[in-house]
Amino acid sequence: MFREEVKQAMLAHPHWIERGTELAMHAYNIFSQHKSVSGNLLDIGCANGRDAAFFSSKGLKVRGIDINRDAINEAHRKYKNIKFVVGNAEFIPFEDNYFDFVYCTNTIMWTDENKSVPEIFRVLKSQGMFFLHIDTQVDNLDTNEVEHKILKETIMNLLGEVILTSEATLERIDPVPFKHSHIILELTGFKK
Ligand SMILES: C[S@@+](CC[C@H](N)C(=O)[O-])C[C@H]1O[C@@H](n2cnc3c(N)ncnc32)[C@H](O)[C@@H]1O
């Protein structure tokens, strides 16, 4: 589990809102290689709505959820045509088999994956596609402490029956709120 002090430090310095839409564009390209990209998309941990707005610009009917009310208020202010909801990835406030696409980046580590990953599977339609960008390990480089760790096998077991269409392991170092590194597992696939 991601340490509470680390969560609080991150929330005080939400550096991810400075990023662009590259990851959303990348997910959209992968989706397009496998099916026509239309219907409902859920962005879990949508923060200020930047990626949700990108998917909406592509004609998808987008919903964004985030546990942080301030982030959701900002998303509402910026993108009035998208429905954003304060919500917890561990209890996703949508019915079973509702979404054609689920997109979740840099967020599962903030949750209890034993609850959030099955929830993603639950709200995704059969034949629906997911893009999960999962920080499998986060290290505080100043203290050499591992702040979070999760194995791919754990995620796959929790996801249920899926067909993986692509996967990649990536690394990133972020300087704030302290120097930390991410080892990221990027999974894209279909629910059977
Ligand atoms: C590191 S940010 C990533 C934001 C965005 N997905 C991105 O990649 O730029 C993690 C986000 O997850 C949200 N979050 C944390 N715990 C959550 C939970 N249990 N359910 C939904 N969102 C959560 C945080 O409020 C924050 O906006």
The ligand as an ORCA input file, in Angstrom:
! r2SCAN-3c Opt
* xyz 0 1
  C      -0.798     10.735     -9.470
  S      -2.408     11.395     -9.753
  C      -2.669     10.908    -11.456
  C      -3.677     11.764    -12.169
  C      -3.877     11.447    -13.655
  N      -4.483     10.149    -13.878
  C      -2.575     11.541    -14.403
  O      -1.992     10.510    -14.741
  O      -2.135     12.677    -14.636
  C      -3.456     10.255     -8.860
  C      -4.922     10.684     -8.818
  O      -5.679      9.631     -8.221
  C      -6.643     10.222     -7.357
  N      -7.033      9.188     -6.372
  C      -6.371      8.779     -5.284
  N      -7.024      7.798     -4.645
  C      -8.144      7.567     -5.360
  C      -9.245      6.676     -5.224
  N      -9.301      5.798     -4.216
  N     -10.229      6.734     -6.139
  C     -10.197      7.637     -7.160
  N      -9.176      8.502     -7.352
  C      -8.161      8.466     -6.472
  C      -5.898     11.405     -6.769
  O      -6.794     12.351     -6.217
  C      -5.147     11.929     -7.989
  O      -5.899     12.847     -8.726
*
